[in-house]
């Protein structure tokens, strides 16, 4: 057990050194409109940029309106098959089923005759997180929730409605690390996917806000 812990410590230190050398390829504080975020305003979904935040909301319960908003952004000079850090502040104001928000990365092509999507998605609840993978035409593949992992290096977390928290999504070679408020809360091996897009899926009634988005690579 001691040898395993030492190996993980060595890998974690090596990852930290490598990630510290990365450069910022995208930065957004939502104070201006230079990055041209797509706004949505219909009966079911709204995406608006105001007061230095990007806000997402859905009007109806999922059992009433079983539909999702797939929101994507192509990031120039960002490659999801390489090491990266995606950091941001987020505030889950309300949601069904104790959920918070979903963050995606990879290749999100909408409708070009045939829908081609190859992504990873992190599903954040208020006190746990899990990884999911979608590679159409296959179905979703769901990994374990953070509270199901038997790993002493991980910390529990609890988000607060109406309060911003700091999130970091770190891909280092074939390892995914997730931090909430500077604490390591999730760790999962993965096979990297090619793409240059990030996305946010919103399926449940509720509202959340995004701020201070930074991507390093």
Backbone as ProteinMPNN parsed JSONL, in Angstrom:
{"seq_chain_A": "XXXXXXXXXXXXXXXXXXXXXXXXXXXXXXXXXXXXXXXXXXXXXXXXXXXXXXXXXXXXXXXXXXXXXXXXXXXXXXXXXXXXXXXXXXXXXXXXXXXXXXXXXXXXXXXXXXXXXXXXXXXXXXXXXXXXXXXXXXXXXXXXXXXXXXXXXXXXXXXXXXXXXXXXXXXXXXXXXXXXXXXXXXXXXXXXXXXXXXXXXXXXXXXXXXXXXXXXX", "coords_chain_A": {"N_chain_A": [[0.829, -1.207, 0.0], [1.975, 1.193, 0.775], [3.867, 1.567, -1.248], [2.197, 1.919, -3.452], [0.976, 4.337, -2.752], [3.194, 6.016, -2.817], [3.841, 5.889, -5.518], [1.557, 7.104, -6.653], [1.85, 9.649, -5.52], [4.213, 10.498, -6.751], [3.36, 10.57, -9.444], [1.358, 12.512, -9.226], [2.842, 14.785, -8.44], [4.481, 15.037, -10.698], [2.512, 15.572, -12.627], [1.604, 18.032, -11.658], [3.843, 19.668, -12.02], [4.096, 19.615, -14.825], [1.602, 20.713, -15.636], [1.796, 23.245, -14.563], [3.409, 24.492, -16.366], [1.888, 25.13, -18.525], [0.193, 27.233, -20.958], [-2.111, 29.982, -21.158], [-4.818, 29.62, -23.274], [-7.342, 30.507, -23.676], [-9.533, 32.9, -22.284], [-12.105, 34.208, -20.319], [-14.146, 36.588, -18.857], [-16.665, 37.478, -19.092], [-17.365, 40.133, -19.072], [-17.274, 41.715, -21.314], [-18.189, 41.507, -24.849], [-16.63, 40.265, -26.701], [-16.073, 37.607, -27.383], [-18.32, 36.56, -28.477], [-20.621, 34.933, -27.468], [-23.216, 32.611, -27.884], [-26.542, 33.537, -27.592], [-29.613, 32.513, -26.105], [-33.117, 32.475, -26.27], [-36.03, 31.316, -25.685], [-39.231, 29.634, -25.21], [-38.573, 27.563, -23.499], [-35.77, 27.432, -22.885], [-33.127, 29.577, -21.776], [-30.255, 31.483, -22.407], [-28.168, 33.874, -21.273], [-26.048, 36.747, -21.267], [-24.958, 38.77, -18.847], [-24.186, 41.24, -16.376], [-21.548, 40.424, -15.997], [-21.543, 37.622, -16.168], [-22.375, 34.355, -17.536], [-25.476, 33.057, -17.948], [-27.59, 30.232, -17.513], [-30.769, 28.717, -18.051], [-33.695, 26.687, -17.529], [-37.175, 26.3, -18.095], [-39.248, 24.416, -17.461], [-40.139, 21.408, -15.61], [-38.346, 18.337, -16.059], [-39.946, 16.083, -16.515], [-42.16, 17.212, -17.602], [-41.291, 18.673, -19.825], [-39.33, 17.007, -21.707], [-36.499, 17.592, -22.678], [-33.277, 18.799, -23.825], [-30.864, 21.408, -23.607], [-28.212, 21.745, -25.712], [-25.291, 23.196, -25.594], [-22.621, 24.713, -27.178], [-19.157, 25.69, -27.672], [-16.646, 26.582, -29.827], [-13.195, 26.558, -29.442], [-10.454, 28.297, -30.409], [-7.163, 27.088, -31.047], [-7.244, 25.191, -29.059], [-7.01, 21.893, -27.999], [-8.472, 18.906, -27.419], [-7.309, 16.428, -27.244], [-4.915, 16.713, -26.063], [-2.969, 17.538, -23.104], [-4.681, 19.493, -20.646], [-6.115, 22.246, -18.751], [-9.211, 23.18, -17.598], [-10.666, 25.778, -16.046], [-13.064, 27.369, -13.923], [-15.601, 29.495, -12.462], [-18.636, 28.693, -10.858], [-22.14, 28.848, -10.184], [-24.77, 27.239, -8.883], [-28.001, 27.934, -8.888], [-30.583, 26.874, -8.721], [-32.156, 23.627, -9.135], [-33.489, 20.484, -10.342], [-33.563, 17.357, -8.538], [-31.252, 17.578, -6.916], [-29.174, 18.274, -8.579], [-26.556, 20.059, -10.394], [-24.887, 21.156, -12.738], [-23.706, 20.398, -16.115], [-20.663, 19.755, -17.796], [-18.894, 19.733, -20.848], [-16.463, 18.343, -23.18], [-14.616, 17.974, -26.236], [-15.621, 16.781, -29.391], [-18.243, 18.357, -30.679], [-20.516, 18.256, -32.903], [-23.261, 19.669, -34.398], [-26.076, 19.585, -36.323], [-25.352, 18.335, -39.344], [-26.344, 16.966, -41.498], [-25.697, 14.299, -40.647], [-25.548, 13.639, -37.264], [-22.663, 13.958, -35.466], [-20.979, 13.178, -32.674], [-18.535, 13.198, -30.225], [-17.66, 13.023, -27.131], [-16.606, 13.852, -23.746], [-18.284, 14.145, -20.644], [-18.757, 15.882, -17.656], [-20.747, 15.421, -14.925], [-22.114, 17.343, -12.601], [-23.338, 17.12, -9.397], [-24.767, 18.485, -6.365], [-23.162, 17.506, -4.389], [-21.516, 15.567, -5.417], [-19.783, 14.075, -8.257], [-19.569, 12.795, -11.599], [-18.085, 11.087, -14.403], [-19.023, 10.901, -17.822], [-19.368, 9.428, -21.081], [-19.926, 10.025, -24.504], [-20.21, 8.716, -27.643], [-21.333, 8.932, -30.506], [-22.5, 6.709, -33.116], [-23.016, 5.28, -30.793], [-24.277, 4.638, -27.412], [-24.625, 6.48, -24.288], [-21.94, 6.132, -21.973], [-21.496, 5.552, -18.63], [-19.513, 6.449, -15.877], [-18.303, 5.756, -12.523], [-19.798, 7.509, -9.725], [-18.321, 10.099, -7.711], [-18.589, 9.609, -4.957], [-18.651, 6.904, -4.879], [-16.18, 5.914, -5.272], [-13.41, 4.231, -4.008], [-11.105, 5.748, -2.678], [-8.66, 7.215, -0.911], [-7.382, 9.575, -1.429], [-9.165, 11.4, -2.336], [-11.445, 14.09, -1.683], [-14.526, 14.781, 0.004], [-17.257, 16.945, -1.045], [-19.402, 19.853, -0.829], [-21.639, 21.791, -2.425], [-23.094, 25.106, -2.374], [-26.268, 26.471, -2.842], [-26.75, 29.382, -4.768], [-24.227, 30.421, -4.374], [-20.98, 31.054, -5.566], [-18.552, 28.67, -6.62], [-15.221, 27.346, -7.092], [-13.973, 25.578, -9.857], [-11.967, 23.019, -11.314], [-10.98, 21.28, -14.123], [-8.9, 18.814, -15.048], [-6.902, 17.391, -17.42], [-4.49, 15.068, -17.771], [-2.422, 13.4, -19.666], [-3.51, 10.178, -19.633], [-5.255, 10.522, -17.544], [-7.856, 11.866, -15.598], [-8.478, 14.585, -13.523], [-10.384, 16.216, -11.04], [-11.074, 19.206, -9.412], [-12.62, 20.911, -6.713], [-13.054, 23.968, -5.331], [-10.297, 23.992, -4.799], [-9.804, 21.484, -3.77], [-9.104, 18.066, -4.346], [-11.468, 16.09, -5.836], [-12.265, 14.109, -7.568], [-11.167, 11.436, -9.631], [-10.175, 9.767, -12.499], [-9.231, 7.33, -14.863], [-8.875, 7.74, -18.431], [-9.413, 7.608, -22.01], [-8.105, 9.805, -24.275], [-9.957, 12.192, -26.254], [-10.293, 13.584, -29.508], [-10.776, 16.989, -30.514], [-12.058, 20.404, -30.381], [-13.747, 21.784, -28.772], [-15.812, 23.06, -26.144], [-18.604, 22.453, -23.982], [-21.955, 22.8, -22.627], [-24.473, 21.054, -21.101], [-27.918, 21.268, -20.536], [-30.583, 20.057, -18.933], [-32.495, 19.883, -16.916], [-35.056, 21.501, -14.972], [-34.208, 24.675, -13.799], [-31.524, 26.916, -12.799], [-28.282, 28.176, -13.508], [-25.038, 29.785, -13.173], [-22.142, 30.955, -14.926], [-18.718, 31.896, -14.736], [-15.525, 33.566, -15.129], [-13.976, 31.855, -16.89], [-11.284, 29.87, -17.861], [-8.909, 28.455, -19.994], [-6.151, 26.394, -20.152], [-3.213, 25.211, -21.796]], "CA_chain_A": [[0.0, 0.0, 0.0], [2.87, 2.343, 0.846], [4.452, 1.743, -2.573], [1.152, 2.471, -4.314], [0.824, 5.74, -2.376], [4.365, 6.737, -3.302], [3.706, 6.003, -6.971], [0.555, 8.128, -6.938], [2.426, 10.94, -5.155], [5.161, 10.854, -7.805], [2.575, 10.93, -10.624], [0.657, 13.762, -8.953], [3.84, 15.85, -8.482], [4.872, 15.183, -12.098], [1.405, 16.247, -13.294], [1.565, 19.416, -11.192], [4.938, 20.381, -12.672], [3.757, 19.754, -16.241], [0.47, 21.617, -15.788], [2.238, 24.592, -14.221], [4.111, 25.036, -17.518], [0.95, 25.374, -19.602], [-0.119, 28.622, -21.263], [-3.53, 30.29, -21.317], [-5.253, 29.703, -24.677], [-8.654, 31.154, -23.707], [-9.887, 33.518, -21.012], [-13.368, 34.932, -20.449], [-14.773, 37.027, -17.606], [-18.033, 37.82, -19.483], [-17.623, 41.564, -18.909], [-17.484, 42.249, -22.656], [-18.862, 40.621, -25.798], [-15.649, 39.993, -27.758], [-16.041, 36.187, -27.745], [-19.553, 36.259, -29.226], [-21.352, 33.786, -26.933], [-24.554, 32.467, -28.459], [-27.622, 33.772, -26.642], [-30.82, 31.718, -26.375], [-34.293, 33.024, -25.604], [-37.276, 30.729, -26.166], [-40.15, 29.308, -24.121], [-38.025, 26.559, -22.592], [-34.384, 27.673, -22.487], [-32.543, 30.911, -21.895], [-28.845, 31.711, -22.127], [-27.971, 35.322, -21.354], [-24.805, 37.281, -20.731], [-25.196, 40.047, -18.19], [-23.551, 41.453, -15.074], [-20.288, 39.697, -15.931], [-21.766, 36.174, -16.04], [-23.196, 33.685, -18.534], [-26.514, 32.381, -17.159], [-28.378, 29.206, -18.205], [-31.985, 28.358, -17.311], [-34.765, 25.919, -18.17], [-38.414, 26.729, -17.46], [-40.162, 23.367, -17.015], [-39.607, 20.155, -15.099], [-37.959, 17.414, -17.121], [-41.063, 15.187, -16.812], [-43.123, 17.992, -18.388], [-40.626, 18.961, -21.096], [-38.157, 16.14, -21.721], [-35.582, 18.078, -23.706], [-32.028, 19.342, -23.308], [-30.104, 22.409, -24.338], [-26.817, 21.396, -25.995], [-24.654, 24.491, -25.854], [-21.216, 24.448, -27.455], [-18.286, 26.802, -28.047], [-15.373, 26.171, -30.415], [-12.094, 27.347, -28.894], [-9.282, 28.254, -31.269], [-5.893, 26.693, -30.422], [-7.507, 24.275, -27.955], [-7.071, 20.541, -28.543], [-8.861, 18.077, -26.289], [-6.499, 15.213, -27.169], [-3.688, 17.066, -25.373], [-3.172, 17.902, -21.704], [-5.294, 20.814, -20.479], [-6.856, 22.616, -17.537], [-10.363, 24.071, -17.744], [-11.07, 26.271, -14.729], [-14.177, 28.314, -13.995], [-16.453, 29.665, -11.292], [-20.022, 28.364, -11.187], [-23.121, 29.021, -9.119], [-26.031, 26.559, -9.15], [-29.03, 28.658, -8.139], [-31.67, 25.926, -8.462], [-32.211, 22.508, -10.064], [-34.147, 19.258, -9.903], [-32.806, 16.158, -8.149], [-29.97, 17.918, -6.29], [-28.17, 18.425, -9.617], [-25.992, 21.393, -10.544], [-24.671, 21.482, -14.151], [-22.887, 19.442, -16.864], [-19.628, 20.377, -18.618], [-18.474, 18.795, -21.893], [-15.351, 18.707, -24.053], [-14.393, 17.023, -27.324], [-16.134, 17.189, -30.698], [-19.703, 18.483, -30.635], [-21.071, 18.723, -34.156], [-24.712, 19.616, -34.297], [-26.725, 18.908, -37.439], [-24.729, 18.541, -40.651], [-26.809, 15.775, -42.211], [-25.588, 13.248, -39.637], [-24.996, 14.209, -36.041], [-21.463, 13.274, -35.021], [-20.589, 13.716, -31.375], [-17.611, 12.378, -29.455], [-17.389, 13.928, -26.005], [-16.712, 13.513, -22.343], [-19.146, 15.052, -19.884], [-18.739, 15.805, -16.195], [-22.061, 15.731, -14.377], [-21.949, 17.824, -11.229], [-24.413, 17.252, -8.434], [-24.368, 19.421, -5.32], [-22.18, 16.898, -3.484], [-20.768, 14.497, -6.078], [-19.552, 14.292, -9.68], [-19.176, 11.594, -12.324], [-17.734, 11.226, -15.806], [-19.795, 10.158, -18.814], [-18.812, 9.518, -22.427], [-20.856, 9.813, -25.601], [-19.535, 8.565, -28.933], [-22.401, 8.507, -31.411], [-23.893, 6.33, -32.818], [-23.157, 4.493, -29.565], [-25.009, 5.307, -26.343], [-23.838, 7.021, -23.182], [-21.225, 5.272, -21.039], [-21.41, 6.276, -17.369], [-18.516, 5.993, -14.924], [-18.762, 5.829, -11.138], [-19.859, 8.784, -9.019], [-17.178, 10.319, -6.823], [-18.809, 9.014, -3.641], [-18.549, 5.45, -5.015], [-14.776, 5.565, -5.461], [-12.666, 3.911, -2.784], [-9.823, 6.424, -2.888], [-8.427, 8.102, 0.224], [-6.821, 10.853, -1.873], [-10.273, 12.262, -2.741], [-12.168, 14.776, -0.614], [-15.949, 15.065, -0.246], [-17.535, 18.374, -1.206], [-20.798, 20.247, -0.746], [-21.889, 23.104, -2.995], [-24.184, 25.874, -1.773], [-27.107, 27.186, -3.798], [-26.612, 30.835, -4.723], [-22.856, 30.81, -4.039], [-20.001, 30.597, -6.54], [-17.429, 27.809, -6.239], [-14.16, 27.261, -8.082], [-13.867, 24.234, -10.419], [-10.854, 22.763, -12.218], [-11.001, 20.007, -14.846], [-7.508, 18.636, -15.447], [-6.584, 16.178, -18.185], [-3.048, 14.856, -17.836], [-2.227, 12.126, -20.356], [-4.702, 9.324, -19.573], [-5.841, 10.677, -16.212], [-8.707, 13.032, -15.366], [-8.564, 15.043, -12.146], [-11.357, 17.288, -10.859], [-10.948, 19.905, -8.136], [-13.651, 21.866, -6.329], [-12.502, 24.849, -4.296], [-8.897, 23.595, -4.613], [-9.707, 20.133, -3.218], [-9.251, 16.996, -5.323], [-12.721, 15.394, -5.514], [-12.559, 13.047, -8.535], [-10.015, 10.972, -10.394], [-10.629, 8.674, -13.344], [-8.482, 7.131, -16.104], [-9.67, 7.886, -19.642], [-8.729, 7.677, -23.295], [-8.365, 11.168, -24.739], [-10.742, 12.364, -27.464], [-9.907, 14.757, -30.283], [-11.793, 18.02, -30.648], [-11.651, 21.757, -29.989], [-14.955, 22.424, -28.277], [-16.367, 22.837, -24.813], [-20.05, 22.57, -24.05], [-22.729, 22.724, -21.391], [-25.783, 20.453, -21.331], [-28.879, 21.705, -19.521], [-31.793, 19.24, -19.159], [-33.413, 19.943, -15.789], [-35.543, 22.823, -14.585], [-33.311, 25.329, -12.861], [-30.691, 28.003, -13.299], [-26.917, 28.265, -12.994], [-24.248, 30.863, -13.743], [-20.748, 30.654, -15.235], [-17.861, 33.084, -14.734], [-14.065, 33.392, -15.031], [-13.592, 30.649, -17.627], [-9.902, 29.906, -18.329], [-8.395, 27.194, -20.52], [-4.693, 26.37, -20.298], [-2.73, 24.037, -22.527]], "C_chain_A": [[0.862, 1.255, 0.0], [3.494, 2.626, -0.513], [3.457, 2.359, -3.548], [0.973, 3.961, -4.033], [1.982, 6.572, -2.892], [4.313, 6.922, -4.815], [2.722, 7.095, -7.337], [1.1, 9.517, -6.628], [3.391, 11.418, -6.23], [4.421, 11.311, -9.056], [1.909, 12.279, -10.428], [1.619, 14.943, -9.015], [4.277, 16.116, -9.919], [3.796, 15.922, -12.889], [1.388, 17.729, -12.938], [2.643, 20.25, -11.874], [4.612, 20.639, -14.137], [2.655, 20.78, -16.452], [0.851, 23.057, -15.474], [2.925, 25.28, -15.393], [3.17, 25.382, -18.673], [0.636, 26.861, -19.751], [-1.629, 28.79, -21.42], [-3.865, 30.433, -22.796], [-6.623, 30.37, -24.805], [-8.97, 31.688, -22.317], [-11.123, 34.378, -21.207], [-13.921, 35.283, -19.069], [-16.189, 37.54, -17.834], [-18.394, 39.288, -19.208], [-17.888, 42.231, -20.255], [-18.107, 41.196, -23.556], [-17.936, 40.229, -26.951], [-15.7, 38.555, -28.25], [-17.355, 35.668, -28.318], [-20.239, 34.979, -28.742], [-22.772, 33.773, -27.486], [-25.609, 32.628, -27.378], [-28.865, 33.007, -27.083], [-31.979, 32.337, -25.605], [-35.545, 32.444, -26.247], [-38.126, 30.322, -24.964], [-39.531, 28.386, -23.075], [-36.648, 26.912, -22.04], [-33.999, 29.131, -22.672], [-31.051, 30.835, -21.578], [-28.617, 33.207, -22.315], [-26.643, 35.709, -20.721], [-25.092, 38.656, -20.158], [-24.521, 40.07, -16.825], [-22.298, 40.601, -14.905], [-20.417, 38.203, -15.727], [-22.513, 35.671, -17.271], [-24.177, 32.808, -17.772], [-27.338, 31.449, -18.038], [-29.629, 28.917, -17.377], [-32.922, 27.546, -18.194], [-36.047, 26.141, -17.383], [-39.209, 25.602, -16.817], [-39.433, 22.15, -16.465], [-39.327, 19.197, -16.245], [-39.099, 16.455, -17.492], [-42.155, 15.889, -17.618], [-42.57, 18.267, -19.786], [-39.304, 18.206, -21.106], [-37.241, 16.53, -22.882], [-34.375, 18.726, -23.07], [-31.514, 20.455, -24.207], [-28.666, 21.915, -24.468], [-26.136, 22.682, -26.447], [-23.164, 24.266, -26.046], [-20.488, 25.73, -27.838], [-16.988, 26.227, -28.594], [-14.285, 27.119, -29.943], [-10.878, 27.201, -29.809], [-8.029, 27.911, -30.459], [-6.082, 25.847, -29.164], [-7.732, 22.888, -28.538], [-7.313, 19.559, -27.398], [-8.134, 16.746, -26.23], [-5.114, 15.486, -26.571], [-4.0, 17.409, -23.912], [-3.782, 19.302, -21.606], [-5.821, 20.993, -19.06], [-7.995, 23.533, -17.95], [-10.775, 24.493, -16.337], [-12.173, 27.314, -14.899], [-14.821, 28.439, -12.627], [-17.883, 29.365, -11.717], [-20.894, 28.469, -9.947], [-24.417, 28.34, -9.545], [-27.113, 27.186, -8.269], [-30.186, 27.737, -7.771], [-31.595, 24.81, -9.485], [-33.035, 21.374, -9.462], [-33.115, 18.249, -9.399], [-31.416, 16.456, -7.578], [-28.843, 18.07, -7.309], [-27.7, 19.867, -9.718], [-25.855, 21.767, -12.022], [-23.783, 20.406, -14.769], [-21.92, 20.212, -17.757], [-19.083, 19.334, -19.598], [-17.212, 19.291, -22.593], [-15.147, 17.595, -25.084], [-14.877, 17.596, -28.628], [-17.65, 17.173, -30.649], [-20.167, 19.094, -31.949], [-22.582, 18.598, -34.061], [-25.274, 18.951, -35.554], [-26.064, 19.3, -38.763], [-25.093, 17.359, -41.548], [-26.835, 14.587, -41.272], [-24.945, 13.863, -38.404], [-23.832, 13.363, -35.559], [-20.975, 13.932, -33.738], [-19.679, 12.726, -30.675], [-17.094, 13.23, -28.308], [-17.24, 13.164, -24.694], [-17.598, 14.563, -21.68], [-18.959, 14.808, -18.403], [-20.084, 16.284, -15.685], [-21.889, 16.082, -12.896], [-23.29, 17.829, -10.511], [-23.941, 18.241, -7.363], [-23.316, 18.841, -4.378], [-21.428, 15.713, -4.096], [-20.657, 14.813, -7.565], [-19.226, 12.948, -10.323], [-18.87, 11.948, -13.775], [-18.677, 10.391, -16.66], [-19.15, 10.369, -20.183], [-19.889, 9.226, -23.453], [-20.071, 9.799, -26.9], [-20.55, 8.026, -29.922], [-21.812, 7.778, -32.613], [-24.068, 5.457, -31.58], [-23.915, 5.303, -28.514], [-24.054, 5.866, -25.298], [-23.172, 5.894, -22.386], [-21.005, 6.073, -19.765], [-20.375, 5.626, -16.446], [-19.066, 6.159, -13.502], [-18.84, 7.28, -10.642], [-18.672, 8.88, -8.051], [-17.356, 9.672, -5.456], [-18.812, 7.489, -3.675], [-17.097, 4.98, -5.141], [-14.101, 5.33, -4.115], [-11.248, 4.467, -2.924], [-9.626, 7.454, -1.779], [-7.852, 9.456, -0.179], [-7.91, 11.857, -2.255], [-10.993, 12.842, -1.533], [-13.646, 14.894, -0.966], [-16.145, 16.566, -0.442], [-19.034, 18.613, -1.111], [-20.938, 21.651, -1.305], [-23.045, 23.777, -2.272], [-24.957, 26.589, -2.873], [-26.906, 28.695, -3.624], [-25.216, 31.322, -4.403], [-21.894, 30.216, -5.065], [-18.945, 29.712, -5.889], [-16.454, 27.733, -7.399], [-14.006, 25.806, -8.53], [-12.656, 24.161, -11.343], [-10.994, 21.363, -12.8], [-9.623, 19.839, -15.472], [-7.363, 17.314, -16.185], [-5.077, 16.104, -18.343], [-2.794, 13.464, -18.368], [-3.509, 11.301, -20.297], [-5.39, 9.394, -18.214], [-6.643, 11.966, -16.14], [-8.739, 13.333, -13.873], [-9.561, 16.188, -12.086], [-11.174, 17.88, -9.465], [-12.139, 20.837, -7.947], [-13.123, 22.661, -5.153], [-11.135, 24.353, -3.82], [-8.723, 22.217, -3.972], [-9.927, 19.103, -4.323], [-10.457, 16.142, -4.942], [-13.003, 14.214, -6.438], [-11.31, 12.721, -9.32], [-10.458, 9.755, -11.187], [-9.707, 8.538, -14.555], [-9.406, 7.261, -17.308], [-8.776, 7.781, -20.867], [-9.099, 9.011, -23.93], [-9.133, 11.154, -26.054], [-10.275, 13.616, -28.196], [-11.086, 15.723, -30.389], [-11.25, 19.365, -30.203], [-12.824, 22.512, -29.382], [-15.205, 22.108, -26.806], [-17.872, 23.022, -24.917], [-20.683, 22.447, -22.675], [-24.098, 22.158, -21.746], [-26.71, 20.829, -20.186], [-30.202, 21.003, -19.795], [-32.867, 19.436, -18.096], [-33.847, 21.374, -15.487], [-34.593, 23.43, -13.554], [-32.468, 26.376, -13.553], [-29.302, 27.899, -12.695], [-26.138, 29.309, -13.772], [-22.787, 30.445, -13.877], [-19.949, 31.94, -15.273], [-16.398, 32.651, -14.724], [-13.589, 32.071, -15.648], [-12.179, 30.812, -18.189], [-9.516, 28.51, -18.813], [-6.904, 27.332, -20.726], [-4.269, 25.083, -20.977], [-1.238, 24.185, -22.846]], "O_chain_A": [[0.55, 2.244, -0.664], [3.64, 3.786, -0.899], [3.814, 3.207, -4.365], [0.833, 4.758, -4.961], [1.789, 7.698, -3.35], [4.691, 7.972, -5.334], [2.991, 7.916, -8.214], [0.849, 10.463, -7.376], [3.396, 12.596, -6.586], [4.792, 12.313, -9.668], [1.888, 13.103, -11.342], [1.278, 15.988, -9.569], [4.43, 17.27, -10.322], [4.102, 16.784, -13.713], [1.184, 18.58, -13.803], [2.401, 21.393, -12.261], [4.823, 21.743, -14.639], [2.754, 21.625, -17.343], [0.292, 23.988, -16.054], [3.021, 26.507, -15.423], [3.625, 25.883, -19.701], [0.787, 27.642, -18.811], [-2.333, 27.845, -21.774], [-3.278, 31.26, -23.494], [-7.027, 30.756, -25.902], [-8.716, 31.03, -21.309], [-11.19, 35.179, -22.139], [-14.138, 34.411, -18.228], [-16.848, 37.987, -16.895], [-19.57, 39.642, -19.122], [-18.641, 43.203, -20.329], [-18.506, 40.127, -23.095], [-18.399, 39.9, -28.043], [-15.4, 38.296, -29.416], [-17.487, 34.479, -28.61], [-20.419, 34.042, -29.521], [-23.439, 34.806, -27.543], [-25.574, 31.934, -26.362], [-29.135, 32.87, -28.276], [-31.841, 32.681, -24.431], [-36.065, 32.989, -27.221], [-37.778, 30.633, -23.825], [-39.914, 28.419, -21.905], [-36.388, 26.713, -20.853], [-34.467, 29.817, -23.58], [-30.642, 30.202, -20.605], [-28.848, 33.741, -23.4], [-26.179, 35.081, -19.769], [-25.426, 39.59, -20.888], [-24.317, 39.026, -16.205], [-22.015, 40.114, -13.811], [-19.514, 37.571, -15.179], [-23.19, 36.434, -17.961], [-23.766, 31.914, -17.032], [-27.734, 31.806, -19.147], [-29.566, 28.875, -16.148], [-32.945, 27.688, -19.416], [-36.027, 26.168, -16.152], [-39.788, 25.791, -15.747], [-38.277, 21.891, -16.8], [-39.993, 19.241, -17.279], [-39.214, 16.055, -18.65], [-42.983, 15.23, -18.246], [-43.267, 18.118, -20.789], [-38.294, 18.684, -20.59], [-37.22, 15.878, -23.926], [-34.427, 19.155, -21.918], [-31.713, 20.432, -25.422], [-27.985, 21.692, -23.468], [-26.381, 23.182, -27.545], [-22.507, 23.692, -25.177], [-21.096, 26.711, -28.265], [-16.304, 25.469, -27.906], [-14.431, 28.338, -30.033], [-10.339, 26.105, -29.962], [-7.856, 28.381, -29.334], [-5.199, 25.788, -28.309], [-8.537, 22.713, -29.453], [-6.467, 19.398, -26.517], [-8.311, 15.996, -25.27], [-4.248, 14.611, -26.569], [-5.164, 17.552, -23.538], [-3.441, 20.189, -22.389], [-5.953, 20.042, -18.29], [-7.763, 24.559, -18.588], [-11.185, 23.658, -15.531], [-12.209, 28.043, -15.89], [-14.615, 27.603, -11.747], [-18.298, 29.74, -12.814], [-20.455, 28.216, -8.826], [-25.091, 28.807, -10.463], [-27.13, 26.988, -7.055], [-30.711, 27.799, -6.659], [-31.047, 24.994, -10.571], [-33.25, 21.31, -8.251], [-31.947, 18.288, -9.786], [-30.498, 15.654, -7.749], [-27.671, 18.002, -6.939], [-28.345, 20.782, -9.206], [-26.615, 22.599, -12.518], [-23.182, 19.601, -14.057], [-22.299, 21.194, -18.396], [-18.839, 18.189, -19.219], [-16.92, 20.487, -22.604], [-15.463, 16.431, -24.834], [-14.593, 18.749, -28.953], [-18.269, 16.111, -30.586], [-20.206, 20.316, -32.088], [-23.111, 17.55, -33.689], [-24.935, 17.795, -35.806], [-26.197, 20.429, -39.236], [-24.247, 16.825, -42.266], [-27.868, 13.937, -41.113], [-23.914, 14.529, -38.499], [-24.0, 12.177, -35.275], [-20.605, 15.106, -33.73], [-20.014, 11.548, -30.548], [-16.201, 14.057, -28.49], [-17.672, 12.021, -24.55], [-17.647, 15.716, -22.106], [-18.998, 13.667, -17.943], [-20.512, 17.403, -15.971], [-21.565, 15.232, -12.067], [-24.25, 18.458, -10.957], [-22.834, 18.771, -7.453], [-22.653, 19.582, -3.653], [-20.781, 14.948, -3.382], [-21.342, 15.7, -8.074], [-18.671, 12.063, -9.671], [-19.33, 12.962, -14.3], [-19.08, 9.298, -16.262], [-18.469, 11.369, -20.41], [-20.673, 8.291, -23.293], [-19.357, 10.749, -27.219], [-20.626, 6.819, -30.154], [-20.746, 8.159, -33.098], [-25.161, 4.945, -31.34], [-24.165, 6.494, -28.694], [-22.835, 5.74, -25.416], [-23.768, 4.842, -22.159], [-20.402, 7.145, -19.8], [-20.367, 4.408, -16.264], [-20.178, 6.652, -13.318], [-18.075, 8.147, -11.066], [-18.104, 7.869, -7.637], [-16.378, 9.231, -4.854], [-18.956, 6.844, -2.636], [-16.826, 3.779, -5.117], [-14.217, 6.145, -3.2], [-10.312, 3.736, -3.249], [-10.345, 8.451, -1.718], [-7.831, 10.385, 0.628], [-7.619, 13.032, -2.475], [-11.135, 12.187, -0.5], [-13.98, 15.09, -2.134], [-15.294, 17.364, -0.049], [-19.834, 17.694, -1.288], [-20.416, 22.604, -0.726], [-23.868, 23.116, -1.64], [-24.364, 27.237, -3.735], [-26.893, 29.215, -2.508], [-25.021, 32.517, -4.18], [-21.974, 29.033, -5.394], [-18.504, 29.962, -4.767], [-16.808, 28.016, -8.544], [-13.919, 24.903, -7.697], [-12.353, 25.112, -12.064], [-11.113, 20.382, -12.065], [-9.224, 20.63, -16.327], [-7.665, 16.251, -15.642], [-4.463, 16.968, -18.97], [-2.922, 12.473, -17.648], [-4.514, 11.711, -20.877], [-6.033, 8.435, -17.787], [-6.179, 13.025, -16.564], [-8.996, 12.447, -13.058], [-9.586, 17.038, -12.975], [-11.124, 17.157, -8.47], [-12.606, 21.47, -8.894], [-12.787, 22.102, -4.109], [-10.852, 24.299, -2.623], [-7.598, 21.825, -3.662], [-10.833, 19.252, -5.143], [-10.483, 15.541, -3.869], [-13.877, 13.398, -6.143], [-10.502, 13.595, -9.637], [-11.042, 8.823, -10.635], [-9.426, 9.537, -15.217], [-10.589, 6.93, -17.221], [-7.551, 7.855, -20.775], [-10.281, 9.311, -24.101], [-8.988, 10.239, -26.865], [-9.902, 14.603, -27.561], [-12.246, 15.311, -30.356], [-10.126, 19.462, -29.709], [-12.89, 23.739, -29.468], [-14.855, 21.039, -26.305], [-18.359, 23.677, -25.839], [-20.043, 22.048, -21.702], [-24.803, 22.712, -22.589], [-26.344, 20.724, -19.016], [-30.875, 21.314, -20.778], [-34.042, 19.177, -18.358], [-33.102, 22.327, -15.716], [-34.224, 22.787, -12.572], [-32.665, 26.685, -14.728], [-29.152, 27.574, -11.517], [-26.515, 29.679, -14.884], [-22.263, 29.688, -13.06], [-20.425, 32.959, -15.774], [-16.073, 31.521, -14.359], [-12.894, 31.283, -15.008], [-11.901, 31.773, -18.906], [-9.764, 27.513, -18.134], [-6.438, 28.261, -21.386], [-4.86, 24.022, -20.778], [-0.647, 23.296, -23.459]]}, "name": "protein", "num_of_chains": 1, "seq": "XXXXXXXXXXXXXXXXXXXXXXXXXXXXXXXXXXXXXXXXXXXXXXXXXXXXXXXXXXXXXXXXXXXXXXXXXXXXXXXXXXXXXXXXXXXXXXXXXXXXXXXXXXXXXXXXXXXXXXXXXXXXXXXXXXXXXXXXXXXXXXXXXXXXXXXXXXXXXXXXXXXXXXXXXXXXXXXXXXXXXXXXXXXXXXXXXXXXXXXXXXXXXXXXXXXXXXXXX"}
